[in-house]
Amino acid sequence: MLQSNLLQTERLPLSGQGQFDQKEDGGIGELIKFGITFLRRQYLMIAVTAALSTAASLLYLRLAPPTYSAQVQVLLGNTRAQFVQQQSLLTEPAFDVSQIETQLQLLKSRATAAAVIEQLKLANDPELNEAEPSLLSLWQRLRPSVTSRPKDRQPELQGQPSEAVIDSFLDRLSANRIGYSNIIEINFNSSDPGRAADIVNAVAKAYVADQLDAKFDANRKATSWLQERLRDLGEQALTAQRAVDAYKAQNNIVSSDGKSIGDQQITELNARLAAARAQNSEARAKLTRYENLLGTDPAKSTLIVGLDAIGPDATTSSIITALRQQYLELSRREAELSARVGRDHLAVVNVRNRKHEFSNSIFEEVKRLAGISRSEFELATQRQQEIEKQLAQAVSQSRSTNSAELTIKDLESRAKGLRNLYDTFLQRYVGSSQQETFPITETRVVFPASPPQTKSKPKTKLVLAFGILGGLALGVALAFVRDVMDRVFRTSSQIEAALEIPCLSLVPLLRTPTGSTGRPSRAEDDPKQRTLSTVPAIHRAVVGMPLSRFAEAIRSIKLAIDHNPAKISNQVIGITSALPNEGKTTIAASLAQLIAQSGKRAIIVDCDLRNPSLTASLAPKALAGLIEVASGNRSLEEAIWRDPQTNLSFLPVVRKGPLIHTSEILCAETISRLFDRLRASYDYVVVDLPPLSPLVDVRATAPLVDCFVLVVEWGRTKIDVVQHALHTAPTIHESLVGTVLNKTDIKAMARYDANRSDYYDDSHYIRYGLSGS
């Protein structure tokens, strides 16, 4: 069944099953399965957190006042008419990032704000006179009393709006560049959409008007300055020209086309020298190619191949062309005859001799052409030398010219510069004069703003999306923290990983009535009969519900004890837990009932001397028990109680006074002899022991018990507590057969044990006739 299968798989943590799990742990499927189980475990916290966050978003949307944002776009760098650009006095540089940022600051300046406030008479506007922006006044909307700013200053001072009104206006005004364009978008926020559109349009108009006024004033000042400057430049240019003419007449300087005759001669000789040098270089290169070709052996084929490198003289020569064709024809015939009759045949030798004759003829023709080329090179060299001599003489004559020519050049340069400057200023003056009569700015409004139809803040969809998604994210985070902080045992894998011992069984939480079963108890019953007439239903469940998960889980415990390879004998079985109220007594009673019902001789001994809960539930009227038998006051037969339904024997503990040294009692030799008698009389001895943590009594029973079973409560017992309890009791740890995960919520196990979620399906039990309870 389920517990048997779990036992078999859990006993293989280091074998093939463990390796298979390691291979699958890193898969995407395991990650998805973990996420699903995590959501199934913590869905309630995630849902509650998301609901609270959504409710907070709705409350914010309900309390936050609506804000409408009107936009207007302004274009910088408006293209002017061509005639206006020619007449413009001021330069028109392309807008860069710094200039656009400057325009943005001008738009958001206090001067622009003051002009708009004065134009629209907004100095006493209630919205601008608020102490805080409307989006930050939620607390004031929740409170019945609204604190107002003390009006200790007049809203206007000498016709100007107050600083507070201007600051409030600028807080609602924003301007940004659209992408990488020259378009600026101006925004203004207001609770009234119509007022927002009017104000943002007024801001754009005020900015355009300010740009226009600035340019008009700059043009007017430039025109006035240019007029005075032109008068001075005209007089200076006229004086300089008169000085040039007088100096020429005085020194009798003659020039052609504004240049001296010596300069013209030097320029002409430089051009002729450059052409002569180029011709000389070409002749030298041709002669070099001829000499290289003549240096080869005429008998070899390199002479024929090198003809193409000489140039057009060799390729256009009719003699060389005819000789070369005949040479190539003989080469072809030589190759054919050599292939047919061999290289040493007389016909081949004759053809080869004729080839040599043609090769010598070509060589002689090349020598003739080389001589012609040498003559051309010598002639070009002589011409170059003559031109160089003429140029040197001209330069020498030019240097000997008196300083009068330099003086006239300086005078002409100064006169020309003044004349050009005068023409430039005259053109600027005409343009400035025309600009005053045609005022225009490069800034214009692309499209005026209209009253917005929808509010800009708060954005309903964005706030709701942020609330829902933020709530889900916060819920997942809180759920993850809660899941990580959940340091209790919930799966068998946790037990194996934390305690390094196998989990024998998952015992489900019983949901049976808490009453008693068996023959009704009568007041006149004789305690000496020692019959268990009233057994709690929870202790009788393994007998009353044999086809239940609970009974199958107890069978898994017994099977694990019987097949424990650690010890030869597992006759005495100790049932303990780390803390009280974990269900160890129920497990011990159910295990003993199951063993007795199977026909084995079984006895259950209550060794919890300080809190004998098993005795209180099975034999509350017992007059003698474990202590009396060990001390010799009563015989074993006089203290044992029996269950007539399962033939189970029970040795109770009778408390007749406070027991202080319980560990010494359990370590006594008499208790050891008593357990030897029980070993001899019964097949199984089930011992209900106290918990490990509060007491040390369990450690005293280590010599008496063959093996121990540790009961752990599902979802309650802390991992650290059990680890500490086993660490302080090493002898008990060594004798542990395994652990039992008690009071397990089977339906919830699928949410925690994702790898084995299919094992917890009721259909597996129903198929074999078992019930889910």
FENZIUR-V223129 format. One record per backbone hydrogen bond with DSSP energy under -0.5 kcal/mol. CO is the residue of the C=O (numbers start at 1). NH is the residue of the N-H. E is the energy in kcal/mol with one decimal. If there is no record, write none. Layout:
BEGIN
co	nh	e
CO	NH	E
CO	NH	E
END
This chain:
BEGIN
co	nh	e
1	5	-2.6
2	6	-2.5
3	7	-2.2
4	8	-2.2
5	9	-2.3
6	10	-2.7
7	11	-1.1
9	12	-1.4
12	15	-0.7
12	18	-0.9
15	19	-1.7
16	20	-2.3
17	21	-2.0
18	22	-1.9
19	23	-1.7
20	24	-1.5
21	25	-1.6
22	26	-0.6
24	27	-1.5
27	31	-1.6
28	32	-2.7
29	33	-2.5
30	34	-2.5
31	35	-2.2
32	36	-2.3
33	37	-2.4
34	38	-2.5
35	39	-2.2
36	40	-2.2
37	41	-1.8
38	42	-2.2
39	43	-0.9
42	46	-2.1
43	47	-2.7
44	48	-2.6
45	49	-2.6
46	50	-2.4
47	51	-2.4
48	52	-2.6
49	53	-2.3
50	54	-2.4
51	55	-2.5
52	56	-2.3
53	57	-2.0
54	58	-2.4
55	59	-2.4
56	60	-2.2
57	61	-2.4
58	62	-1.8
59	63	-2.1
60	64	-3.0
67	456	-2.7
67	457	-1.8
68	70	-0.5
68	190	-2.4
70	188	-1.5
72	186	-3.1
73	446	-2.6
73	447	-0.8
74	184	-3.1
75	444	-1.8
81	85	-2.0
82	86	-1.9
83	87	-1.3
84	88	-0.9
96	100	-2.3
97	101	-2.3
98	102	-1.9
99	103	-2.1
100	104	-2.0
101	105	-2.0
102	106	-2.0
103	107	-2.2
104	108	-1.8
106	109	-1.3
109	113	-1.8
110	114	-2.8
111	115	-2.2
112	116	-2.3
113	117	-2.6
114	118	-2.2
115	119	-2.2
116	120	-2.7
117	121	-0.7
117	122	-2.2
122	125	-1.4
125	129	-1.3
127	130	-0.9
133	136	-1.2
134	137	-1.3
137	141	-1.6
138	142	-1.6
139	143	-1.6
145	147	-0.6
150	152	-1.9
155	162	-1.7
157	160	-1.1
160	157	-2.4
162	166	-2.0
163	167	-2.6
164	168	-2.5
165	169	-2.4
166	170	-2.7
167	171	-2.0
168	172	-1.0
169	172	-0.5
169	173	-0.7
172	189	-1.6
174	187	-3.2
176	185	-3.0
177	179	-0.9
178	181	-1.9
182	76	-2.7
183	178	-2.3
184	74	-3.1
184	186	-0.5
185	176	-2.1
186	72	-1.9
187	174	-2.3
188	70	-2.0
190	68	-3.2
191	193	-0.5
192	196	-2.1
193	197	-1.9
194	198	-2.2
195	199	-2.5
196	200	-2.1
197	201	-2.1
198	202	-2.1
199	203	-2.2
200	204	-2.0
201	205	-2.4
202	206	-2.5
203	207	-2.2
204	208	-2.4
205	209	-2.8
206	210	-2.2
207	211	-2.1
208	212	-2.3
209	213	-2.7
210	214	-2.2
211	215	-1.9
212	216	-2.4
213	217	-2.3
214	218	-2.0
215	219	-2.6
216	220	-2.1
217	221	-2.1
218	222	-2.3
219	223	-2.4
220	224	-1.8
221	225	-1.9
222	226	-2.6
223	227	-1.9
224	228	-1.2
225	229	-2.1
226	230	-2.7
227	231	-1.3
228	232	-1.4
229	233	-2.4
230	234	-2.4
231	235	-1.5
232	236	-2.1
233	237	-2.6
234	238	-2.0
235	239	-1.9
236	240	-2.1
237	241	-2.0
238	242	-1.9
239	243	-1.7
240	244	-1.6
241	245	-2.1
242	246	-2.1
243	247	-2.0
244	248	-2.1
245	249	-2.1
246	250	-1.8
247	251	-2.1
248	252	-1.1
248	253	-1.1
255	257	-0.5
256	259	-1.7
259	256	-2.6
260	264	-1.7
261	265	-2.2
262	266	-2.2
263	267	-2.0
264	268	-2.1
265	269	-2.5
266	270	-2.2
267	271	-1.7
268	272	-2.2
269	273	-2.8
270	274	-1.9
271	275	-1.7
272	276	-2.3
273	277	-2.4
274	278	-1.7
275	279	-2.2
276	280	-2.6
277	281	-2.2
278	282	-1.9
279	283	-2.2
280	284	-2.4
281	285	-2.1
282	286	-2.0
283	287	-2.4
284	288	-2.1
285	289	-1.8
286	290	-2.0
287	291	-2.4
288	292	-2.2
289	293	-1.9
290	294	-2.5
291	295	-1.1
293	296	-1.5
297	300	-1.3
300	303	-1.0
301	305	-2.0
302	306	-2.2
304	307	-0.8
305	308	-0.8
306	309	-0.8
307	310	-1.2
307	311	-0.7
311	314	-0.6
311	315	-1.5
312	316	-2.1
317	321	-2.0
318	322	-2.3
319	323	-2.6
320	324	-2.4
321	325	-2.0
322	326	-2.2
323	327	-2.3
324	328	-2.4
325	329	-2.2
326	330	-2.4
327	331	-2.0
328	332	-2.0
329	333	-2.2
330	334	-2.7
331	335	-1.9
332	336	-2.0
333	337	-2.9
334	338	-2.4
335	339	-1.6
336	340	-1.4
337	341	-3.4
337	342	-0.8
338	342	-0.9
342	345	-0.9
345	349	-2.1
346	350	-2.3
347	351	-2.0
348	352	-2.0
349	353	-2.0
350	354	-2.1
351	355	-1.8
352	356	-1.6
353	357	-1.7
354	358	-2.3
355	359	-2.3
356	360	-2.2
357	361	-2.0
358	362	-2.3
359	363	-2.0
360	364	-2.2
361	365	-2.0
362	366	-2.2
363	367	-1.9
364	368	-1.9
365	369	-2.1
366	370	-2.1
367	371	-1.9
368	372	-1.7
369	373	-2.2
370	374	-2.0
371	375	-1.9
372	376	-2.0
373	377	-2.1
374	378	-2.1
375	379	-2.1
376	380	-2.2
377	381	-2.1
378	382	-2.1
379	383	-2.1
380	384	-2.0
381	385	-2.1
382	386	-1.8
383	387	-1.9
384	388	-2.2
385	389	-1.9
386	390	-2.1
387	391	-2.4
388	392	-2.3
389	393	-2.1
390	394	-2.3
391	395	-2.7
392	396	-2.1
393	397	-2.3
394	398	-2.4
395	399	-2.1
396	400	-1.2
398	401	-1.0
402	405	-1.1
403	407	-1.8
404	408	-2.3
405	409	-1.9
406	410	-2.2
407	411	-2.3
408	412	-2.6
409	413	-2.8
410	414	-2.3
411	415	-2.4
412	416	-2.7
413	417	-2.5
414	418	-2.2
415	419	-1.9
416	420	-2.6
417	421	-2.5
418	422	-2.1
419	423	-2.2
420	424	-2.4
421	425	-2.5
422	426	-2.1
423	427	-2.2
424	428	-2.3
425	429	-2.4
426	430	-2.2
427	431	-2.3
428	432	-2.8
429	433	-2.2
430	434	-2.0
431	435	-2.4
432	436	-1.6
433	437	-0.8
434	438	-0.6
435	438	-0.6
442	78	-3.3
444	75	-3.1
444	446	-0.5
447	73	-0.9
457	67	-2.9
458	460	-0.7
459	463	-3.0
460	464	-2.8
461	465	-2.9
462	466	-2.8
463	467	-2.7
464	468	-3.0
465	469	-2.9
466	470	-2.5
467	471	-2.2
468	472	-2.6
469	473	-2.8
470	474	-3.0
471	475	-2.9
472	476	-2.8
473	477	-2.4
474	478	-3.0
475	479	-2.8
476	480	-2.6
477	481	-2.5
478	482	-2.8
479	483	-2.6
480	484	-2.6
481	485	-2.5
482	486	-0.5
483	486	-0.5
485	487	-2.1
486	488	-1.4
487	719	-1.9
489	715	-3.1
491	495	-1.4
492	496	-2.3
493	497	-2.5
494	498	-2.7
495	499	-2.7
495	500	-0.6
495	501	-0.5
496	500	-1.2
502	504	-0.7
502	739	-2.1
505	507	-0.6
505	741	-2.3
506	508	-0.6
507	744	-2.9
515	537	-3.4
517	535	-2.3
522	525	-1.7
525	527	-0.6
526	529	-1.8
527	530	-1.3
530	642	-2.0
531	533	-1.6
533	535	-0.5
535	517	-3.5
536	539	-0.7
536	540	-1.3
540	543	-0.9
540	544	-3.3
541	545	-2.9
543	546	-0.5
545	548	-0.8
547	771	-4.0
548	552	-2.1
549	553	-2.3
550	554	-2.0
551	555	-2.0
552	556	-1.6
553	557	-1.4
554	558	-2.1
555	559	-2.6
556	560	-2.2
557	561	-2.0
558	562	-2.5
559	563	-1.7
561	564	-1.2
563	565	-0.6
571	573	-0.7
571	685	-2.8
572	574	-0.5
572	706	-1.3
572	707	-1.7
573	687	-3.5
574	576	-0.6
574	709	-2.8
575	689	-2.4
576	711	-2.9
577	692	-3.0
578	693	-2.0
579	582	-0.5
583	587	-2.0
584	588	-2.7
585	589	-2.8
586	590	-2.6
587	591	-2.7
588	592	-2.3
589	593	-2.5
590	594	-2.4
591	595	-2.3
592	596	-2.6
593	597	-2.4
594	598	-1.3
595	600	-1.5
596	599	-1.5
600	602	-0.8
601	683	-1.6
601	684	-2.1
602	649	-2.1
603	686	-2.8
604	651	-2.5
605	607	-0.9
605	688	-3.1
607	609	-1.6
611	613	-2.4
612	616	-1.8
613	617	-1.3
614	618	-2.3
615	619	-1.7
619	622	-1.4
625	629	-2.4
626	630	-2.4
627	631	-2.0
628	632	-0.8
628	633	-1.6
628	634	-1.3
629	632	-0.7
635	639	-0.8
636	639	-0.8
636	640	-1.2
639	652	-0.6
641	650	-3.1
642	532	-3.0
642	644	-0.7
643	647	-2.4
643	648	-0.5
648	643	-2.6
649	604	-2.4
650	641	-3.1
650	652	-0.7
651	606	-2.4
652	626	-2.5
653	655	-0.6
654	656	-0.8
658	660	-0.6
660	662	-1.3
661	665	-1.4
662	666	-2.1
663	667	-1.3
664	668	-0.6
665	668	-0.9
668	672	-1.4
669	673	-2.4
670	674	-2.1
671	675	-2.2
672	676	-1.7
673	677	-1.9
674	678	-2.0
675	679	-2.4
676	680	-1.7
677	681	-1.6
678	682	-2.2
684	603	-1.8
684	686	-0.5
685	573	-3.3
685	687	-0.5
686	605	-3.1
686	688	-0.5
687	575	-2.9
687	689	-0.9
688	607	-2.2
691	695	-0.6
696	699	-0.6
696	700	-1.0
697	701	-0.8
698	701	-0.8
699	702	-1.1
701	704	-1.0
701	705	-1.6
707	574	-2.9
708	737	-3.0
708	738	-0.8
709	576	-2.3
709	711	-0.5
710	740	-2.6
711	578	-0.7
712	742	-3.3
713	716	-1.3
713	717	-1.6
717	489	-1.6
718	722	-1.7
719	723	-2.4
720	724	-2.3
721	725	-2.3
722	726	-2.5
723	727	-1.8
724	728	-1.8
725	729	-0.5
729	733	-1.9
730	734	-2.1
731	735	-1.0
733	736	-1.0
735	708	-2.1
738	710	-2.1
739	504	-3.0
739	505	-0.8
740	712	-3.2
740	742	-1.0
741	507	-2.1
742	714	-3.1
744	509	-2.0
744	746	-1.1
745	749	-1.0
746	749	-0.6
746	750	-0.6
748	751	-1.3
748	752	-0.6
749	752	-1.2
749	753	-3.2
752	754	-0.9
753	756	-0.7
754	757	-1.1
756	759	-1.2
757	760	-1.1
758	761	-1.2
761	764	-1.1
761	765	-0.5
762	765	-0.6
762	766	-2.6
763	767	-1.8
764	768	-0.5
765	768	-0.8
765	770	-3.0
766	769	-1.6
771	549	-0.7
END
